[in-house]
Amino acid sequence: MNKKSHTPLIHLTRRKEMSRPAAWGIRAAAIVLAFLVSAIVTMIMTGDNPLKIYGTMIYAAFGTQRKTWILGQEIAILLCVSLALTPAFRMRYWNMGGEGQILVGGLACAACMILLGDKVPNGLLIVIMLAASLAAGAVWALIPAVFKAKWGTNETLFTLMMNYVATQLVAFYIILWEVPKGSGQIGIINQSTEAGWLPQIGRYKYLLNILIVLVLTIVVYIYMKKSKHGYEISVVGESENTARYVGIKVERVILRTLLLSGAICGLAGYLLVAGTNHTITTTIAGGRGFTAVMVAWLAKFNPIGMIFSSFLLIFFKQGASEISSAFGLNQSYGDIMMGIVLFFIIGSEFFINYKLHLRNDRKKGGEAHV
């Protein structure tokens, strides 16, 4: 029996390569479309003018000088954590322990401020705090890395569990150092002397934090793209067997990369304690260890692209707080808007990687029938 062959109405093919401008053009179009859809959803669900809501969100980010600097500070800390996770993720080591590594870095910083604040010169104290925070974060990341390299344990579960241990460790020392006793909190550390507080540049409170993370972004970009270590990380991420075949010592790369990842998370804890909050709490990480996963993934683990993805998430976070008070909408509405935007951004990656083909119904000469 002869049957006419049919091709599907739509079929997909993987793109060989798309130019960078074209890819970013698709992403930009996705963001514009996301805002249009968000506007329609806003009118249907709330009846409010979406342009006014967007204007309020922009005001929340840039309306005053203080709001702008807070935006920059929040972007800087989130970007710092995202940079920390990037080398591990490039290696396909799923470091979900950013929260714990931030906490122990901040705890080490706070310990130095409390125990050495009146014993060493301030400049030396700041250096000691930095070294302690980097070391604490690095060691906290190294523990699961050793188990992964030697015995092949599941790094996702191990690093997640380390977060809970870090939280309880911080809680223990908060009770030990609480001021006043029974308050359950440390309070502002060295408030009268400001020992261990990072210096303020001019009248710009958070400028130093922002500059440190900006320099770190450039360093991590060069490290990942141009250095031998960055190349080894990429090879291990593609295939451990291939890496071993070309002479790369995989275990050493895992340990070295997680030392770096943890140290940068420790730096984030240092910036939070010494440069922003001047205290330590169990919630000081603020979920950044998990949000940074999304930031890194959206930017395809490109440190420069992470600046824009960090901005996007922080912009919606601050905007959600502002519209909740200005329009009587709860915080969840901002999350809905951010979810729509993320849906379109993630969806745009499909069109960057794949091409849609529609069936051509016109009969072609010489078509075979079987």
PEVEN-V333936 format. One record per pair of residues at least 12 apart in sequence whose ideal C-beta (glycine too) atoms are under 7 Angstrom apart, sorted by the first residue. I is the first residue (numbers start at 1). J is the second residue. Records with the same first field share a line. If there is no record, write none. Layout:
I=J + J
This chain:
2=369 + 370
3=370
4=369
5=370
7=359
8=359
9=358 + 359
10=356 + 357 + 358
11=357
12=354 + 355 + 356
13=354 + 355 + 357
14=353 + 354
15=353 + 354 + 355
18=352
23=352
26=348 + 351 + 352
27=345 + 348
30=344 + 345 + 347 + 348
31=341 + 344 + 345
33=344
34=340 + 341 + 344
37=340
38=50 + 337 + 340 + 341
41=340
46=329
48=327
53=323 + 327
56=322 + 323 + 326
57=319 + 322 + 323
59=322
60=318 + 319 + 321 + 322
61=315 + 318 + 319
69=204 + 205 + 206
71=314 + 318
72=206 + 210
73=206 + 209 + 210 + 276
74=314
75=310 + 311 + 314
76=209 + 210 + 213
77=268 + 271 + 272 + 288
78=288 + 291 + 292 + 295 + 310 + 313 + 314
79=213 + 217 + 306 + 307 + 310
80=213 + 216 + 264 + 267 + 268 + 271
81=98 + 102 + 265 + 268 + 288 + 289 + 292
82=292 + 295 + 296 + 306 + 310
83=216 + 217 + 220 + 264 + 303 + 306
84=98 + 261 + 264 + 265 + 268
85=98 + 261 + 292 + 293 + 296
86=220 + 224 + 296 + 301 + 303
87=224 + 233 + 257 + 260 + 261
88=257 + 258 + 261
89=296 + 301
90=224 + 233 + 234 + 237 + 301
91=233 + 236 + 237 + 253 + 254 + 257
92=237
93=148 + 155 + 254 + 257 + 258
94=155 + 156
95=141 + 155 + 159 + 258 + 261
96=156 + 159 + 160
97=141 + 144 + 159 + 160 + 162 + 163
98=265 + 288 + 289 + 292
99=163 + 285 + 289 + 290
100=140 + 162 + 163 + 165 + 166
101=137 + 140 + 141 + 262 + 265 + 266
102=265 + 268 + 269 + 285 + 288 + 289
103=166 + 167 + 170 + 269 + 284 + 285
104=136 + 137 + 140 + 166 + 169 + 266
105=133 + 136 + 137 + 265 + 266 + 267 + 268 + 269 + 270
106=269 + 270 + 272 + 273 + 280 + 284
107=136 + 169 + 170 + 173 + 280
108=132 + 133 + 136
109=129 + 132 + 133 + 269 + 270 + 273 + 274
110=189 + 273 + 280
112=125 + 128 + 129 + 132 + 196
113=129 + 189 + 190 + 195 + 196
114=177 + 189
116=128
117=190 + 193 + 195 + 196
118=195
122=195
125=195 + 196
126=196 + 198 + 274
129=196 + 270 + 274
130=270
133=266 + 267 + 269 + 270
134=263 + 266 + 267
136=266
137=262 + 263 + 265 + 266 + 269
138=259 + 262 + 263 + 266
140=162 + 166 + 262
141=258 + 259 + 261 + 262 + 265
142=255 + 258 + 259 + 262
143=162
144=158 + 159 + 162
145=254 + 255 + 258
146=255
148=254
149=251 + 254 + 255
167=282
170=280 + 282
171=282
174=186 + 280
185=281
186=279 + 280
187=279
188=278 + 279
189=278 + 279
196=274
197=274 + 278
198=274 + 275
208=275
209=271 + 275 + 276
212=271
217=303 + 307
220=303
221=303 + 304
224=303
232=248 + 253
233=253 + 257
235=248
236=248 + 250 + 253
272=284
291=313
295=309 + 310 + 313
298=345
316=334 + 337 + 338
319=334
320=334 + 335
